[in-house]
Amino acid sequence: MAQHTGLTVEDFRSVAASFLDAAASSGIACKAFGAIMPPALHANALAWQQHIFAQGFAGIAWPVTYGGQGLSIDHGLAWSEECARRAIAPYMNFQGFVLTGGAILKFGTDEQKSRYLRATLAADILWCQLFSEPEAGSDLVSLSTRAEPTSDGWVVTGQKVWSSTAQLADHGILLARTNTGEPGHRGISFFLVDMHAPGIDVRPLKQMTGDHEFCEVFFDEAPLDANSLLGELGAGWTIATSVLADERAEVGAAGIGLQRRTQRLIDSADTDNTAMRARVATLAANAGAMRRLLDRSAGNPLLGPLVKLGNTEFETHRTRCELDSMGAAGMQTGDIHDEFLYAPGMRVAGGTSEIQRNLIGERLLGLPREPKSRQQ
């Protein structure tokens, strides 16, 4: 594995840019796909992750001991930004490299770090996220999946849903209730799960795009060994909220992607159509405001719900506008059509738009909390 220790951020950025340009020319680079790896890109993403690991561009801010480069977060951001400029995926899957990696680095034992981190960077392990449930999506404190202790570990019973690429995953990060007597988040623990263990049934869900990016996962007394627990018993909520905050860390790369999509809309618009020109101008102005909001949100998790809601609404209107600008060709198929069909799901994924509005009202504007029903 190549090493880039000792390089300044700008020198590292230059080396990374040259590497990415060569990878794009050779065809090994995997195109960017956002937080969820489309199953159709699995083989390409796997080969790409193995290549970037061998060339020293995986785990840039992770310790060298565990296969990383031992560089700074700024070096990692430079990598993400250069990837975003070329629409190239910065890593194989978000669930493994941001959520799982971040959780194990912060809360894992030395044994867990040695077992999982290098294997994740080398693409020997693909991870999925097992948080949401049919009755506990945006409201994770209501989850009911149980992990009950045994003489040598745990058994898990329950159901998860919206688990991205779980049908391809080797391991998963799981939130389960270990103390049913503790209300809310206090009885939840965080586990590292072998997806090939008995008692685990993964069922892909077909989307209206025709793809199967998400799955529902059933646990029927699935066994976990004692080393599956990450962090302290009952600390699952603390760990989960910590790593979910990392979802919004790479704002520079997000802004570059936003700018690229906006420019594509401007370039494709029918400038002779006054109404279309006005729609595009409005969206371009909204994109500019989103860029400023992204800049402000760096290191400020309170702005996360505002960023999530703004991006969701922008993508919904952008894809609709881009399709409309195509005229009759908008009835055909292509990347923009998939983006348009995918956009409504963003109003649910990662916390519904309704939940984001509640968080904005309560945490940013200081409005009274939403009343709870008696059943809750």
C-alpha positions in Angstrom: 0.0 0.0 0.0 1.4 3.4 -1.0 1.8 6.1 1.7 1.4 9.9 1.5 2.4 10.8 5.0 4.2 14.1 5.4 2.5 15.9 2.5 0.9 19.3 3.0 -2.8 19.6 2.2 -2.1 21.3 -1.1 0.7 18.9 -2.2 -1.6 16.0 -1.3 -4.5 17.6 -3.3 -2.2 17.9 -6.3 -1.1 14.2 -6.0 -4.8 13.1 -5.6 -5.9 15.2 -8.6 -3.3 13.5 -10.8 -4.2 10.1 -9.5 -7.9 10.7 -10.1 -7.3 12.0 -13.7 -5.3 8.9 -14.5 -8.0 6.7 -13.0 -10.7 8.4 -15.0 -8.7 7.9 -18.2 -8.1 4.2 -17.5 -11.7 3.5 -16.7 -11.2 2.1 -13.3 -12.7 5.0 -11.4 -16.3 4.5 -10.2 -18.7 7.3 -10.9 -20.1 9.2 -7.9 -23.4 7.8 -6.5 -24.0 9.7 -3.3 -24.6 8.0 0.1 -26.1 4.8 -1.3 -24.2 2.5 -3.6 -26.5 1.3 -6.4 -26.3 -2.6 -6.5 -25.5 -2.4 -10.3 -22.3 -0.6 -9.5 -21.1 -3.1 -6.8 -18.4 -4.7 -8.9 -17.1 -1.4 -10.2 -17.2 0.2 -6.7 -15.4 -2.9 -5.2 -12.6 -2.7 -7.8 -12.3 1.0 -7.3 -12.0 0.7 -3.5 -9.3 -2.0 -3.8 -7.4 0.3 -6.1 -7.6 3.4 -4.0 -6.6 1.4 -0.9 -3.5 0.0 -2.7 -2.6 3.5 -3.9 -2.9 5.1 -0.5 -6.2 7.1 -0.9 -8.4 5.1 1.5 -8.8 6.1 5.2 -6.9 9.3 4.7 -7.4 10.6 8.2 -7.5 7.1 9.8 -4.5 5.8 11.8 -1.7 4.1 9.9 -2.0 1.2 12.3 -5.4 0.3 10.8 -4.6 0.8 7.2 -5.1 4.5 6.9 -2.8 7.4 6.0 -2.6 9.1 9.3 -3.2 12.5 7.7 -5.5 15.3 8.8 -9.3 15.8 8.3 -8.3 18.6 5.9 -6.4 16.1 3.8 -9.5 13.9 3.7 -11.7 16.9 2.7 -9.2 17.7 -0.2 -9.6 14.1 -1.4 -13.5 14.3 -1.3 -13.5 17.7 -3.1 -11.2 16.5 -5.9 -13.4 13.4 -6.3 -16.5 15.7 -6.4 -15.0 17.9 -9.1 -14.7 14.8 -11.3 -17.9 13.1 -10.2 -15.9 10.1 -8.9 -16.9 8.1 -5.8 -14.5 8.9 -2.9 -15.1 5.5 -1.3 -17.1 2.3 -1.8 -19.9 2.9 0.6 -20.9 5.6 3.0 -22.2 3.2 5.7 -18.8 1.6 6.0 -16.4 4.5 5.7 -18.3 7.2 7.5 -20.8 5.6 9.9 -19.1 2.3 10.8 -15.6 3.5 10.5 -16.3 6.6 12.6 -18.1 4.6 15.3 -15.4 2.0 15.6 -12.6 4.6 15.7 -14.4 6.5 18.5 -15.9 3.7 20.5 -14.4 0.4 19.5 -12.0 -1.8 21.5 -8.5 -2.5 20.1 -9.7 -5.9 19.0 -12.6 -4.4 17.1 -10.4 -1.8 15.5 -7.9 -4.5 14.4 -10.6 -6.8 13.2 -12.7 -4.4 11.1 -11.0 -1.2 10.1 -8.3 -2.4 7.7 -10.6 -5.0 6.3 -13.2 -2.2 5.6 -10.6 0.0 3.8 -9.4 -2.9 1.7 -13.0 -3.7 0.7 -12.9 -7.1 2.4 -16.0 -6.1 4.3 -19.0 -4.2 3.0 -21.3 -2.7 5.7 -25.0 -1.8 5.9 -27.0 0.2 8.4 -29.7 -1.4 10.6 -31.3 1.5 12.3 -34.8 2.2 11.0 -37.9 0.0 11.6 -41.4 0.0 10.2 -42.7 1.8 13.3 -39.5 3.7 14.1 -38.0 5.4 11.1 -37.3 9.0 11.8 -38.1 8.4 15.5 -35.4 5.9 16.4 -36.1 6.1 20.2 -39.3 4.1 19.5 -37.4 1.1 18.1 -38.5 -2.3 19.3 -35.9 -4.8 18.0 -34.5 -6.6 21.0 -31.1 -8.0 21.9 -31.4 -10.4 24.8 -28.3 -11.6 26.7 -27.2 -15.3 26.6 -24.3 -17.1 28.2 -21.9 -16.2 25.4 -23.4 -13.1 23.7 -26.9 -12.0 22.5 -29.9 -13.1 20.5 -31.6 -10.5 18.3 -35.3 -10.5 17.4 -37.1 -7.8 15.3 -37.3 -6.1 12.0 -35.4 -3.4 10.2 -36.2 -1.5 7.0 -34.6 0.9 4.5 -31.3 -0.9 5.0 -29.2 0.2 2.0 -27.5 -2.6 0.0 -28.1 -5.1 2.9 -28.3 -7.9 0.3 -24.7 -7.3 -0.5 -23.3 -6.6 3.0 -21.0 -8.7 5.0 -21.6 -6.9 8.2 -24.1 -4.4 9.6 -24.3 -1.8 12.4 -27.4 -2.4 14.5 -29.4 -0.5 17.0 -31.3 -2.8 19.4 -33.1 -2.4 22.7 -31.2 -4.2 25.5 -33.3 -2.9 28.4 -37.0 -2.8 27.8 -37.5 -1.2 31.2 -35.6 1.9 30.2 -37.8 4.4 28.2 -36.7 6.2 25.0 -33.0 6.1 24.1 -31.6 5.0 27.4 -32.2 1.2 26.8 -30.6 1.1 23.3 -27.2 -0.5 22.5 -25.1 -0.5 19.3 -23.9 -3.8 17.8 -21.6 -5.0 14.9 -23.5 -7.8 13.2 -22.3 -10.6 10.9 -25.0 -10.6 8.1 -24.3 -14.2 7.3 -25.3 -15.4 10.8 -28.3 -17.8 11.1 -31.7 -16.2 11.9 -31.1 -13.2 9.6 -33.4 -12.9 6.5 -32.6 -10.0 4.0 -35.4 -9.1 1.5 -34.7 -6.5 -1.1 -37.3 -3.8 -1.8 -38.0 -2.8 -5.4 -38.1 0.9 -6.0 -40.0 2.7 -8.8 -36.6 3.3 -10.4 -36.5 -0.5 -10.9 -33.5 -0.9 -8.6 -33.2 -2.6 -5.2 -31.1 -0.3 -3.2 -33.0 -0.8 0.0 -33.9 -3.9 2.0 -36.0 -5.1 4.9 -34.1 -7.3 7.4 -35.7 -9.8 9.8 -34.0 -11.1 12.9 -35.4 -14.4 14.3 -33.3 -15.0 17.4 -30.1 -14.3 15.5 -27.0 -15.0 17.6 -24.3 -12.4 18.2 -21.1 -13.0 20.1 -20.1 -11.0 23.1 -17.6 -8.9 21.1 -20.5 -7.6 18.9 -21.4 -4.9 21.4 -19.8 -1.6 20.4 -19.2 0.8 23.3 -21.0 0.6 26.6 -24.2 -1.3 27.2 -27.1 1.2 26.7 -24.8 3.8 24.9 -26.3 3.0 21.4 -28.1 6.4 21.1 -24.9 8.3 22.0 -22.9 6.4 19.4 -25.5 6.6 16.7 -26.0 10.4 17.1 -22.3 10.9 17.0 -21.7 9.1 13.8 -24.9 10.4 12.1 -23.5 13.9 12.7 -20.6 12.9 10.5 -23.0 12.5 7.6 -22.8 16.3 7.0 -19.1 16.7 7.6 -17.9 16.9 3.9 -19.7 20.1 3.1 -17.1 21.2 0.5 -17.7 18.1 -1.6 -21.4 18.5 -1.2 -21.3 22.1 -2.5 -19.2 21.1 -5.5 -21.8 18.4 -6.4 -24.6 20.9 -6.0 -22.8 23.4 -8.3 -22.3 20.8 -10.9 -25.9 19.7 -11.0 -27.1 23.3 -11.1 -24.8 24.1 -14.0 -26.1 21.0 -15.9 -29.6 22.4 -15.5 -28.6 25.8 -16.7 -26.8 24.3 -19.8 -29.8 22.2 -20.7 -32.5 24.8 -20.3 -34.4 26.3 -23.2 -33.4 29.9 -22.9 -36.0 31.0 -25.5 -38.8 29.9 -23.2 -39.4 32.8 -20.8 -41.2 30.7 -18.2 -38.5 28.0 -18.2 -35.8 30.7 -17.9 -37.5 32.1 -14.8 -37.7 28.6 -13.2 -34.1 28.0 -13.9 -33.1 31.4 -12.5 -35.0 30.8 -9.3 -33.4 27.4 -8.9 -29.9 28.8 -9.5 -30.5 31.4 -6.9 -31.7 28.7 -4.5 -28.6 26.7 -5.2 -26.5 29.7 -4.4 -28.3 30.1 -1.0 -27.8 26.4 -0.4 -24.0 26.8 -1.0 -23.9 29.5 1.6 -25.9 27.4 4.1 -23.6 24.4 3.5 -20.6 26.6 4.3 -22.3 27.8 7.5 -23.3 24.3 8.6 -19.7 23.0 8.8 -19.2 22.2 12.5 -22.7 23.3 13.4 -25.0 20.2 13.7 -28.0 22.4 14.6 -28.1 23.5 10.9 -28.2 19.8 9.8 -32.1 19.7 9.5 -32.1 22.9 7.5 -29.5 21.6 5.1 -31.3 18.2 4.7 -34.7 19.9 4.1 -33.3 22.5 1.7 -31.4 19.9 -0.3 -34.4 17.6 -0.5 -36.7 20.3 -1.8 -34.1 21.6 -4.3 -33.5 18.2 -5.8 -37.2 17.6 -6.2 -37.7 20.9 -8.1 -34.4 20.6 -10.0 -35.1 17.2 -11.5 -38.7 18.2 -12.4 -37.4 21.3 -14.1 -34.7 19.5 -16.0 -37.2 16.9 -17.2 -39.6 19.6 -18.3 -36.9 21.4 -20.2 -36.4 18.2 -22.3 -39.8 18.4 -23.8 -40.9 15.1 -25.4 -37.6 13.6 -24.7 -38.5 13.8 -21.0 -40.7 10.7 -21.5 -37.6 8.6 -22.4 -35.2 7.0 -19.9 -31.8 8.1 -18.7 -29.9 9.4 -15.7 -32.1 12.4 -15.1 -35.2 10.2 -15.1 -33.7 8.0 -12.4 -32.8 11.1 -10.4 -36.4 12.4 -10.8 -37.9 9.1 -9.6 -35.4 8.9 -6.8 -36.0 12.4 -5.5 -39.3 11.7 -3.6 -37.5 9.1 -1.5 -35.2 11.8 -0.2 -38.2 13.2 1.7 -38.2 10.0 3.8 -34.5 8.9 3.8 -32.3 10.1 6.6 -35.3 11.5 8.5 -38.6 12.7 6.9 -39.1 16.2 5.8 -41.8 16.5 8.5 -39.3 15.5 11.2 -36.8 18.1 9.8 -39.4 20.8 10.0 -40.1 19.9 13.6 -36.4 20.0 14.4 -36.0 23.4 12.7 -39.0 24.8 14.6 -38.0 23.4 18.0 -34.2 23.7 18.0 -33.5 26.6 15.7 -36.6 28.8 16.2 -37.3 27.9 19.8 -41.0 27.0 19.1 -42.9 24.8 21.6 -42.3 21.0 21.1 -44.9 19.1 19.1 -47.6 17.7 21.4 -47.4 13.9 21.9 -50.5 11.7 21.6 -51.6 9.8 24.7 -50.5 6.5 23.0 -47.0 7.8 22.9 
